[in-house]
């Protein structure tokens, strides 16, 4: 840090606003394509994309030019009390790709706000504050979003405006579902849902909220078809399904445009954020009109769907569709997944390598066991940075390396990052013996 920016950060920001790399925290000052440069001049290949947010990469001409055109009008803000052409055009596009008939779209500024809005719609429509959530989940930092976050490290308050009942996660390495076949896992999950409904609820549950792949939870995902099987049971009770697609949307999983599409199901509400703005604050909810309209009071959004963010969002979504980034993510993601399994899968500290498209994870354990090893994870994490690769961390036990590169990642860049990560794993694995 050239001017002790870390010390200044620690002096004026809350202690819980932490940074990666401890005393070696870095400041990113420039970016291009899939690479960023820090304040010391060191350049990194970025495999985390601002927590899966810079979905197209850095300095993308189409996005920059769209924002510049809007800036040139002089209108950077008006609130939704006035018509916003960029907002309406983006809502039309999102409604079309959502798969939801007669959809309505409400824009917000973050995934947290989007999930709060979805909870508002669902609880108003069902006249119930009972929510089903999933263990190991993450849905945001606000009061209600924390209440449905099944991850102790991110639950900053035990207070809640909701009555929450918890379902088992898609964890495969340990726990109740470990060792089950896909069919057995789905059957056990449905039975778990039935038991939870019969024992820990008053019957009139509003909704189940679920991530098709758990993001902060370490990119854990259940077998394909699970949400569809759960939805059949939910429908017997009139319970809604909210798909949290904040990290899985826009083609990132490769196989599908939305994560929910792997599950033979149509959610009632879909929340989105992160990648759709490629760094500009943009999020929202798309859902059936009768649900999104279930707000019995006057309301609007000061900043949600503002002209600048939605100008960016239109350019991002057009770019994703025009360049078929979904199928690109599948192709490049397969290179990474297969390469990781071949080059790092035999390491004693590697418990599991998993992923879909450009959403990949390596879980670290103590050799010969499934006991999480957060220390080894941190060493691999730091070795990647030294080698010029930025990755993320996560998992319930802090023992997962997460990778969510921009969807524009090239095959050569994938192999470059793979080589750095595999070398880091081998080095730390050698230290473990």
C-alpha positions in Angstrom: 0.0 0.0 0.0 1.7 3.2 -1.1 0.1 5.6 1.4 -0.8 3.1 4.2 -4.4 2.9 2.9 -5.0 -0.2 5.0 -4.3 1.7 8.2 -6.6 4.5 7.0 -9.3 1.8 6.1 -9.0 0.3 9.6 -9.2 3.7 11.3 -12.5 4.8 9.7 -14.4 1.7 8.6 -16.1 -0.9 10.9 -13.8 -3.7 12.1 -16.1 -6.3 10.4 -15.5 -4.7 7.0 -12.5 -7.0 6.4 -10.2 -7.3 3.4 -8.5 -10.2 1.8 -4.8 -10.9 2.4 -4.6 -9.4 5.9 -1.7 -7.1 6.3 -0.9 -7.5 2.6 -4.3 -6.2 1.5 -4.3 -4.9 -2.1 -5.8 -1.9 -3.8 -7.0 -2.5 -7.4 -6.3 0.5 -9.5 -6.8 -0.6 -13.1 -8.4 -3.4 -15.1 -8.7 -4.7 -18.6 -10.3 -7.9 -19.9 -9.8 -10.5 -17.2 -6.8 -8.8 -15.5 -6.5 -6.3 -12.8 -3.5 -4.3 -11.5 -2.8 -3.3 -8.0 -1.3 -0.1 -6.6 2.2 -1.6 -6.7 2.0 -2.4 -10.4 1.5 -6.1 -10.0 -1.1 -7.6 -12.4 -3.3 -10.5 -11.6 -5.6 -12.8 -13.6 -9.0 -12.4 -11.9 -10.9 -15.6 -11.2 -13.3 -14.0 -8.7 -14.6 -11.0 -10.7 -15.5 -8.8 -7.7 -17.5 -11.7 -6.2 -18.9 -12.9 -9.5 -20.0 -9.3 -10.4 -17.7 -8.1 -13.2 -19.3 -10.8 -15.3 -18.0 -9.5 -18.6 -14.6 -8.5 -17.3 -13.0 -5.0 -17.1 -13.2 -2.0 -19.5 -15.8 -3.6 -21.8 -16.3 -1.1 -24.7 -20.0 -1.9 -25.1 -20.8 -1.3 -21.4 -18.6 1.8 -21.2 -20.1 3.4 -24.3 -23.7 2.7 -23.1 -23.0 4.4 -19.8 -21.2 7.3 -21.5 -24.2 7.9 -23.8 -26.5 8.1 -20.8 -24.0 10.4 -19.0 -24.0 12.7 -22.0 -27.7 13.3 -21.6 -27.0 14.9 -18.2 -29.7 12.6 -16.6 -28.0 10.3 -14.2 -30.9 10.1 -11.8 -34.7 10.7 -11.7 -36.2 8.0 -9.4 -39.0 5.8 -10.6 -41.5 8.7 -10.1 -40.6 9.4 -13.7 -40.4 7.2 -16.7 -36.9 5.7 -17.3 -36.6 4.3 -20.8 -33.5 2.2 -20.0 -35.3 0.7 -17.1 -38.4 -0.3 -19.1 -36.3 -1.7 -21.9 -34.2 -3.8 -19.5 -37.4 -5.0 -17.7 -38.8 -6.2 -21.0 -35.7 -8.2 -21.8 -35.5 -9.8 -18.3 -39.2 -10.6 -18.4 -38.6 -12.4 -21.7 -35.6 -14.5 -20.5 -37.2 -15.3 -17.1 -39.5 -18.0 -18.4 -42.3 -16.5 -16.3 -45.6 -15.7 -18.1 -47.0 -12.2 -17.6 -43.9 -11.3 -15.6 -43.2 -8.1 -13.7 -39.8 -6.8 -12.8 -38.8 -4.6 -9.8 -35.3 -3.2 -9.7 -33.2 -2.7 -6.6 -29.5 -2.0 -5.9 -28.2 -5.3 -4.5 -28.9 -9.0 -4.1 -29.8 -8.2 -0.5 -32.5 -5.7 -1.5 -33.8 -8.1 -4.2 -34.3 -10.9 -1.7 -35.9 -8.5 0.8 -38.3 -7.4 -2.0 -39.1 -11.0 -2.9 -39.8 -11.8 0.8 -42.2 -8.8 0.9 -44.1 -10.0 -2.2 -44.4 -13.6 -0.9 -45.4 -12.8 2.6 -47.9 -10.2 1.5 -49.4 -12.6 -1.0 -49.6 -15.5 1.4 -50.4 -13.4 4.4 -47.8 -15.3 6.4 -44.3 -14.5 7.7 -43.3 -18.2 7.7 -40.4 -19.0 5.4 -38.5 -22.2 4.5 -34.8 -21.7 4.0 -31.9 -24.0 3.4 -28.9 -24.7 5.7 -25.6 -23.3 4.4 -27.4 -20.6 2.4 -26.6 -17.0 2.1 -29.1 -14.3 1.0 -27.7 -11.0 2.1 -26.9 -8.5 4.9 -30.2 -6.9 5.8 -32.5 -7.9 8.7 -34.8 -10.3 6.9 -32.1 -11.6 4.6 -29.9 -12.5 7.5 -32.8 -14.4 9.1 -32.9 -16.7 6.1 -29.1 -17.1 5.8 -28.2 -20.5 7.1 -24.5 -19.8 7.6 -23.3 -18.9 11.1 -20.4 -16.8 10.0 -22.8 -14.4 8.2 -25.6 -14.3 10.7 -24.9 -11.1 12.5 -28.2 -11.1 14.5 -30.4 -13.7 16.1 -33.4 -11.4 15.9 -35.8 -11.9 13.0 -39.0 -10.5 11.5 -39.6 -14.0 10.0 -40.4 -17.4 11.4 -37.9 -19.6 9.6 -37.8 -23.4 9.2 -34.7 -25.0 7.8 -34.2 -27.7 5.2 -31.0 -29.7 4.6 -28.5 -28.4 2.1 -27.1 -30.2 -0.9 -23.9 -31.0 1.0 -22.4 -34.2 -0.4 -19.1 -34.6 1.5 -20.4 -34.9 5.0 -23.7 -34.8 6.9 -27.0 -36.5 6.5 -26.9 -36.7 2.7 -23.3 -37.9 2.3 -22.9 -41.1 0.3 -26.5 -41.0 -1.1 -27.1 -41.5 -4.8 -28.8 -38.6 -6.6 -32.2 -40.4 -6.5 -31.8 -41.2 -2.8 -30.7 -37.6 -2.1 -33.9 -36.2 -3.7 -36.1 -38.7 -1.9 -34.5 -37.9 1.4 -34.9 -34.1 0.8 -38.6 -34.4 0.0 -39.1 -36.4 3.1 -37.2 -33.8 5.1 -39.5 -31.1 3.6 -42.6 -33.0 4.6 -41.3 -33.5 8.1 -40.4 -29.9 8.5 -43.9 -28.8 7.3 -45.5 -31.2 9.7 -43.5 -30.3 12.7 -42.0 -26.8 12.7 -44.6 -24.7 10.9 -48.1 -23.5 11.5 -49.1 -24.8 8.0 -49.5 -21.5 6.1 -45.9 -21.1 5.0 -45.3 -18.3 2.5 -42.3 -19.5 0.5 -39.2 -21.5 0.1 -36.2 -19.5 -0.9 -33.2 -21.4 -2.3 -30.0 -20.9 -4.3 -29.7 -23.4 -7.1 -26.0 -23.5 -6.2 -25.1 -22.1 -2.8 -22.6 -19.3 -3.4 -21.1 -18.2 -0.1 -21.7 -21.7 1.1 -18.9 -23.0 -1.2 -20.7 -23.6 -4.5 -22.5 -26.6 -3.0 -25.3 -27.9 -5.1 -27.9 -30.7 -4.8 -28.7 -33.2 -7.5 -30.4 -31.9 -10.6 -34.2 -32.1 -10.2 -34.3 -31.5 -6.5 -36.0 -28.1 -6.6 -38.6 -29.6 -9.0 -39.3 -32.4 -6.6 -39.6 -30.0 -3.7 -41.9 -27.7 -5.7 -44.4 -30.6 -6.2 -44.7 -30.9 -2.5 -44.8 -27.1 -2.0 -47.7 -26.9 -4.5 -49.8 -29.2 -2.4 -49.7 -26.5 0.2 -49.8 -23.4 -2.0 -46.2 -22.5 -0.9 -44.2 -20.3 -3.3 -40.7 -20.9 -4.6 -38.2 -18.1 -4.7 -35.0 -18.9 -6.7 -32.1 -16.8 -5.5 -30.1 -16.4 -8.8 -27.8 -13.7 -7.6 -24.7 -15.8 -8.3 -26.1 -18.4 -10.7 -27.9 -16.3 -13.3 -27.1 -15.1 -16.8 -25.6 -18.3 -18.1 -22.8 -18.7 -15.5 -23.6 -22.4 -14.9 -23.0 -23.1 -18.6 -25.7 -25.8 -18.9 -28.5 -23.3 -18.4 -29.2 -19.6 -18.5 -30.7 -19.8 -14.9 -29.6 -22.2 -12.2 -33.2 -23.3 -11.6 -33.4 -24.7 -15.1 -31.4 -27.7 -14.0 -34.2 -28.7 -11.7 -37.3 -29.1 -14.0 -39.1 -26.3 -12.2 -40.5 -22.8 -12.7 -40.0 -20.5 -9.7 -42.7 -18.1 -8.7 -40.1 -15.4 -8.1 -36.5 -15.0 -9.3 -34.0 -12.7 -7.6 -31.0 -11.4 -9.6 -28.0 -9.0 -9.0 -24.2 -9.0 -9.3 -23.3 -9.8 -12.9 -26.2 -8.0 -14.7 -24.6 -4.6 -13.9 -21.0 -5.7 -14.5 -20.0 -3.6 -11.5 -22.8 -1.0 -11.6 -25.3 -1.4 -8.7 -28.2 -3.3 -10.2 -30.4 -6.0 -8.9 -34.1 -7.0 -8.8 -36.9 -9.5 -8.7 -38.9 -10.9 -11.6 -42.0 -12.8 -11.0 -45.7 -13.4 -11.6 -47.7 -10.2 -11.8 -50.0 -11.2 -9.0 -47.1 -11.7 -6.7 -45.0 -8.6 -7.6 -48.1 -6.5 -7.4 -48.8 -7.7 -3.9 -47.7 -4.4 -2.2 -50.8 -2.8 -0.7 -49.3 0.7 -0.3 -47.6 3.4 -2.4 -44.0 2.6 -3.1 -41.2 3.5 -5.4 -37.4 3.2 -5.6 -35.1 6.2 -5.4 -32.0 4.6 -6.9 -33.2 1.1 -8.0 -33.1 0.8 -11.8 -31.6 4.3 -12.3 -30.7 5.4 -15.8 -26.9 4.8 -15.4 -27.2 1.3 -14.0 -29.9 0.1 -16.4 -28.0 1.5 -19.3 -25.1 -0.7 -18.2 -27.6 -3.6 -17.6 -29.0 -3.4 -21.1 -25.5 -3.5 -22.6 -24.5 -6.4 -20.4 -27.5 -8.6 -21.2 -27.2 -7.8 -24.9 -23.6 -8.8 -24.7 -24.3 -12.1 -22.9 -26.9 -13.1 -25.5 -25.1 -11.8 -28.6 -21.9 -13.6 -27.7 -23.6 -16.7 -26.4 -21.7 -16.6 -23.1 -23.7 -19.4 -21.6 -22.2 -21.9 -23.9 -18.8 -20.3 -23.7 -19.0 -20.7 -19.9 -19.7 -24.4 -20.3 -16.8 -24.9 -22.7 -14.2 -23.0 -20.8 -15.5 -24.2 -17.4 -15.1 -27.8 -18.6 -11.4 -27.1 -19.3 -11.0 -25.8 -15.7 -13.0 -28.5 -14.0 -11.4 -31.4 -15.9 -8.0 -29.8 -15.5 -8.4 -29.3 -11.8 -9.5 -32.9 -11.3 -6.6 -34.2 -13.3 -3.9 -31.9 -11.8 -5.1 -31.4 -8.2 -7.7 -34.1 -7.5 -5.1 -36.5 -6.2 -3.8 -34.2 -3.5 -4.4 -35.4 0.0 -5.7 -32.0 1.1 -8.4 -31.9 -1.6 -11.7 -33.2 -0.4 -13.8 -32.4 -3.4 -13.6 -30.5 -6.7 -17.0 -29.4 -7.9 -18.6 -26.9 -10.1 -20.7 -26.1 -13.1 -19.7 -23.7 -16.0 -17.6 -20.9 -14.6 -18.7 -21.5 -11.0 -16.0 -23.8 -9.6 -14.8 -24.8 -6.1 -12.1 -26.8 -4.4 -12.8 -28.0 -0.9 -9.8 -28.7 1.4 -9.7 -31.2 4.2 -7.1 -32.8 6.4 -5.5 -35.7 4.6 -7.4 -39.0 5.0 -10.5 -37.4 6.4 -13.4 -35.1 5.6 -12.4 -32.7 8.4 -12.3 -29.2 7.0 -8.9 -27.6 6.8 -9.3 -23.8 6.7 -5.5 -23.3 7.3 -4.6 -25.2 4.2 -7.2 -23.2 2.3 -5.7 -19.9 3.4 -2.2 -21.1 2.3 -3.5 -22.1 -1.2 -5.4 -18.8 -1.4 -2.2 -16.8 -0.6 -0.1 -18.9 -3.0 -2.5 -18.1 -5.8 -2.1 -14.4 -5.1 1.7 -14.7 -5.1 1.4 -16.5 -8.4 -0.7 -13.8 -10.0 -4.2 -15.3 -9.6 -7.1 -13.8 -7.6 -9.6 -16.4 -6.2 -12.3 -16.3 -3.5 -12.9 -18.1 -0.3 -16.1 -19.5 1.2 -17.8 -22.6 2.6 -19.4 -23.2 5.9 -16.0 -23.9 7.5 -14.0 -21.4 5.5 -12.2 -24.3 3.7 -13.3 -23.7 0.1 -11.6 -21.9 -2.7 -14.2 -20.3 -5.0 -13.8 -19.3 -8.6 -16.2 -17.2 -10.6 -14.2 -15.7 -13.5 -15.7 -13.4 -16.0 -17.8 -15.3 -18.6 -15.5 -13.9 -21.3 -12.5 -15.9 -19.9 -10.5 -17.3 -22.8 -9.3 -20.9 -23.0 -5.7 -19.8 -22.7 -6.5 -17.8 -19.6 -8.3 -20.7 -18.1 -5.2 -22.9 -18.6 -3.0 -20.1 -17.2 -5.1 -19.8 -14.0 -5.4 -23.6 -13.8 -1.6 -23.9 -13.8 -1.2 -21.4 -11.0 -3.9 -22.9 -8.8 -2.7 -26.5 -9.3 0.9 -25.4 -8.4 -0.4 -23.8 -5.3 -2.3 -26.9 -4.3 0.7 -29.2 -4.9 2.9 -26.9 -2.8 0.6 -26.8 0.2 -0.1 -30.5 -0.1 3.6 -31.3 0.0 3.8 -29.2 3.2 1.0 -31.3 4.8 3.1 -34.5 4.8 
